[in-house]
Amino acid sequence: MSNYGCQQILISPDKDLKAILEFICGESAKLSNCGTYYARQLFFKANKIPSKFDLHKIFSGNSHFQALHSQVAQQCLTTVAESFKSYIELLKGIKKGTVTQKPKLPGYRQGGLCLITFPGQAVKLKPEGLRFPLGSKVKTWFGIDAFYIPMPTNIDYKKIKEYRILPRNGAFYLELIYTVKVEKVALDKSKALGIDHGLNNWLTCVSNVGTSFIVDGLHLKSLNQWYNKRVSVLKENQPQGFWSKQLAGITEKRNRQMRDAVNKAARIVINHCISNQIGTLVFGWNKEQKNGANMGSKTNQKLVQIPTAKLKNRIEQLCEQYGIEFIETEESYTSKASFLDRDELPTLGAKPEGWQASGKRVMRGLYRSKDGFRINADCNGASNILRKVAAKLSINLDGVSRGALIAPLKVLLWAVQESPSL
């Protein structure tokens, strides 16, 4: 059994390679807009949408299509067709009541560059590196039929299924999609880890094997604060839509820091599960909670810019790779209810009349139970997240110790080597 992994590598192109990458990514953006225009007009006039095969046939003679390798051009138009298909499915969801927000008809790319995708069989490994073919017209126009990018040494070429070239904030990345075998690890499904996410404490994790730890989020929050202040200064007294190389540079730096944080935090969680043979991971998550959050403009901004959803998805991917069961559960009332007093945990929007928690938060980060016992407030929430699914999954919570709830281990993302071993 196998699934797919993804790795991004920064390309450091010379002048000639950069010109080629800018050209083909620009042609991809133009072809995408051509396909979008046709699909929008067909929808407006006939209330229909084209299939990917329709777009392939219609635009096969288009100059932007012929500037790209045929499979790359087809993938670009396939993406357009899939976006319109998704739009129609969302409209059907509104009629059925399964979708609450009205979708927006796919629009045009406002200039710039667009990613390009090469299937695995189109790219060959040569002594010069990975050979990426170009379109038939490019050889006629410029006298070249391919370009080369160095092959990464940490990936088996034969396992790569897809290559993507991503233009982002003035830089180019090579994204490799490759097969990853599920690793066999000794795990126990009865051992579970509950995760409560937040801001200062990005992830608070409590297990039923007597362990607990917190992945620090303060430094991550400070990076976002610096970025927001710097963007505000650079955009001051500038027209709407203003952008510059400096803005692109600090945005790309911030995005790299966020991706690094996601990967580090996810690996910390998974390593903890493997070392303690934890086979079940429960992540507390309320859908659309960012869109519906109303905690003040400053807090909302911090919440939206912290990539917790990407972290959750990354943890889920790694769980699949190592055979850990990933459970997502709604987290309503987990922060208010007392874990030690085993308060009832209502589901979202179904709080019984007269419901009241036995304990309460007495100060920032501290929760007091009914008998006056004080524990970490976020650990109380993470433990209650486990309670949400304990009966359904037959998880025994007797192993959640009071010591783990009082003093969780603090892990710093950018100083993991200095933190105690998990």
Residue, then its C-alpha position, 0 to 999 in steps of 0.5 A: m500500500s502507498n500514498y503520495g508525498c510532496q516536496q518543494i525545491l527552490i530553483s536557482p535559475d540563471k538568466d536564460l532558465k529564468a526567461i524560459l520559466e517566466f515565458i512558459c508560466g506566462e503562457s500557462a496563465k494566458l491559456s488558462n484565461c482563454g479556457t476560462y473565457y470560453a467556459r464563462q460564455l458557454f455558461f452565460k449563453a447556454n447554461k452549460i459548462p465544457s468538459k476537459f476534452d472539449l477544451h483540449k479539442i477547441f484550443s489545440g490550435n491556440s498559440h498559447f497551447q502550442a507554446l507548451h508541451s501538449q500534456v502540460a497545456q492539456q493539464c492547464l485546461t483540465t484545471v479550468a474544466e474542473s474548477f467549473k465542474s466544482y462550481i456546478e456541484l456547489l450550486k447543487g449543494i446549495k439547493k440540497g442544503t449541504v452548502t451554505q455559502k454561495p460559490k463564485l463563478p471562476g474568474y480570470r487570472q489578473g496577469g502574472l504567472c501560473l503554475i505548470t504541471f508535467p506528468g512523470q512520463a514527460v520528464k526524462l533524467k539526463p546527465e544534464g539533469l531533469r529534461f522538461p520538454l517545450g511546445s512545438k512552436v517554441k523550437t520554431w520561435f527560439g530554437i530550443d525544445a527543452f530546459y533542464i533542472p538539477m535532479p534532487t539527490n534525496i528522491d528516487y527518480k522512478k517514484i516521481k509521478e508528477y512535476r510542478i513548476l510554481p512561480r511565487n513572489g518572484a521565485f520559482y519552485l520545483e514541486l515533486i509528487y512521488t509515491v510513499k509506502v506506508e511504513k509499518v510501525a508498532l502501534d496500539k489503537s487503544k492509545a490515543l492523543g487528543i489535540d487542541h489548537g490555539l494561538n499562543n499554544w499552537l497545539t496542546c496534546v494530551s494522551n491516555v498514556g500519561t504524556s502531554f506537551i505544547v507546541d509553542g505558537l508565540h514565535l509564530k505569532s510574532l513573525n506574523q505581527w512583524y510581517n503585518k506591520r511591515v506590509s502596513v508601512l510599505k503600503e502606506n499612501q500607496p494606491q490599492g493593489f500596490w505591490s513591489k519587489q520588497l513586498a514580494g520578498i517579505t511575503e515569500k520569506r513569511n510563507r517559507q517560515m509558515r511552511d517550515a513551522v507546519n512541517k516541524a510541528a507535524r513531525i513533532v506530533i507524529n514522532h511522539c505518537i510513534s515513540n509512545q506507540i499511539g495508534t489513534l490521533v484525535f484533532g479538535w476542529n470546528k468547520e469554518q471556524k475562522n470565517g465565523a470567528n468573532m473575537g475582535s479584529k486583532t485576534n481574528q487577524k492572528l487566527v486567520q493568518i496562522p496556518t492551522a488548517k494546513l497543519k491539520n492536513r499535514i498531520e493527517q497525511l503523515c498519519e496515513q503514511y505511518g498507519i495512525e488512525f486520524i479522527e477529526t471531531e468538533e470541539s464545542y464546550t471542550s474549553k468550558a467543561s471540566f475534564l476532571d469532573r466529567d462534565e457533559l459535553p454538548t455538541l455544537g448548537a445543542k447545549p441543554e437548557g441549564w447546562q453549566a460547567s463545574g469548573k472555570r478558567v480562573m486566569r490566563g492558561l489556568y483552569r480550576s475544577k469543582d474541588g479546586f484542583r488547578i490544571n492547564a486550561d489547554c490540557n483540559g480542552a485537549s483531554n475533553i476532545l478525547r472524551k468527545v470520541a472515547a465512547k465511540l472508539s472504546i478509548n480508556l481515559d484512565g491513563v490521563s494523569r493529573g500530572a500531565l494536565i498540570a505541567p505539559l512539556k513546552v516544545l519550541l519550533w525553532a529550537v527543537q534540538e534544545s527541547p527535551s526528548l518527547 
